[in-house]
Amino acid sequence: MIKGKYTKKQNPSGWGDQTKLVRGGLTRSEHGETSEAIYLTSGYVYDDPETAERRFNGEEEGYVYGRYGNPTVTMLEERFRLLEGAESCYAVASGMAACWGALGCQLKAGDHVVASKALFGSCYQIITSILPRFGVTHTLVDGTDAAAWKAAMRPETKVVFFETPSNPLLEVLDIAMISDIAHKAGAVVVMDNVFATPILQKPMALGADVVFYSNTKHTDGQGRVFGGMILSSAKFKEELLKPFLRHTGPTLSPFNAWVLLKGMETMKLRVEAQSKSAAAVAEALASSNVIERVYYPHHDTHAQVKLARQQMKMGGTMVGFDLKGGKTEAFNVLRKLKIIDISNNLGDAKSLITHPATTTHKNIGPDARKLMGIKDGNLRLSVGLEDVEDLIADLKEALKGS
Ligand SMILES: *Cc1c(COP(=O)(O)O)cnc(C)c1O
């Protein structure tokens, strides 16, 4: 959008992910600033009334209002679009705004959604309690079961929705298989790719139509701001997302967009380093005699390890484990940790651990937790950037005698 003399013409089609993350979408003002500028403005002025009229008619390129667009947000959207390899990208205020936007923009009364039962708590609430108020019905399935997906499809099935790996049990679903079943039934595949990140997994290449993110997680990765992103075809963005989001208003702050642009520069380095540490942590936990089960997509003990290795470049930054001693022991371990913080956020430079049954997955209730297989002894660890030896020592000490 900004075509000053300092903005280089980009030819990113041959670029690797890391070049896209540092340079993708970069535009510079007439001042030639090195770093991306923050355009912290809600509105825009015009030279004359004719210009304003042309902009509002869509006859002239340019911004009209912060809820419709902003140059810092545009840079972020273009950078993320290139990373994902999508036609279009729309940035919003949070991951949940992205989830609601991706679903709400296309669903209407009478439509049906088929979703995996292993969902992030708030996504589960949208499907099972908010959408039904608007006359949208749903069927929840075991996402690993192809026959269950097929059996759930109806003529009015409009959307197929899932996440992989899932929160918090890191269940891995077959994106190509589910997309194929959905497309044969005429449904749109909407996928939450938060846990894998676009660094480790590219769902669109496997058939997903719409992919969304919480940028609050690995994109910022340093615990500062909220953000969300919806990737789709250009047609989906123009015809469905734009009218829905412009008028309902989950606008991303330009300041947050700037923080996320800077976060993207180091995102690949962080995600890869954290995933490497997470794999080592999973391996160390697997030999503990107080742990019943470890959940890590690339660990040999994972139920879908073969698929996880095909679908994801690395196993990701998240590790789950069930303690034999249930909630009491889970709380004991949390209390004893000296480095790892108790927090329900994830994807951060700081290692964070949470007890899903009493935090992220409390609101869905005991029946839904049982359905999802979330036990009272389950802990979910987001592995950060600390020295992995220190993290393993912290965990081993906390697990001792528990
Ligand atoms: C955090 C998260 C979300 C929601 O994102 P917010 O930025 O917190 O609104 C959605 N899905 C998954 C898997 C998440 O981890």
The ligand as a Tripos MOL2 file, in Angstrom:
@<TRIPOS>MOLECULE
LIG
   15    15     1     0     0
SMALL
NO_CHARGES

@<TRIPOS>ATOM
      1 C1         -5.3710  -19.8620   22.7130 C.3       1 LIG1
      2 C2         -6.0720  -20.6750   21.7170 C.ar      1 LIG1
      3 C3         -7.1890  -20.1580   21.0410 C.ar      1 LIG1
      4 C4         -7.7490  -18.7790   21.3440 C.3       1 LIG1
      5 O1         -6.8500  -17.7270   21.1460 O.3       1 LIG1
      6 P1         -6.9080  -16.3390   21.9860 P.3       1 LIG1
      7 O2         -5.8530  -15.5230   21.3350 O.co2     1 LIG1
      8 O3         -6.6490  -16.6720   23.4020 O.co2     1 LIG1
      9 O4         -8.2690  -15.7580   21.7810 O.co2     1 LIG1
     10 C5         -7.7990  -20.9730   20.1090 C.ar      1 LIG1
     11 N1         -7.3700  -22.2250   19.8520 N.ar      1 LIG1
     12 C6         -6.3070  -22.7530   20.4920 C.ar      1 LIG1
     13 C7         -5.8740  -24.1440   20.1710 C.3       1 LIG1
     14 C8         -5.6210  -22.0030   21.4460 C.ar      1 LIG1
     15 O5         -4.5870  -22.5320   22.0830 O.3       1 LIG1
@<TRIPOS>BOND
     1     1     2 1
     2     2     3 ar
     3     2    14 ar
     4     3     4 1
     5     3    10 ar
     6     4     5 1
     7     5     6 1
     8     6     7 2
     9     6     8 1
    10     6     9 1
    11    10    11 ar
    12    11    12 ar
    13    12    13 1
    14    12    14 ar
    15    14    15 1
@<TRIPOS>SUBSTRUCTURE
     1 LIG1         1 GROUP 0 **** ****
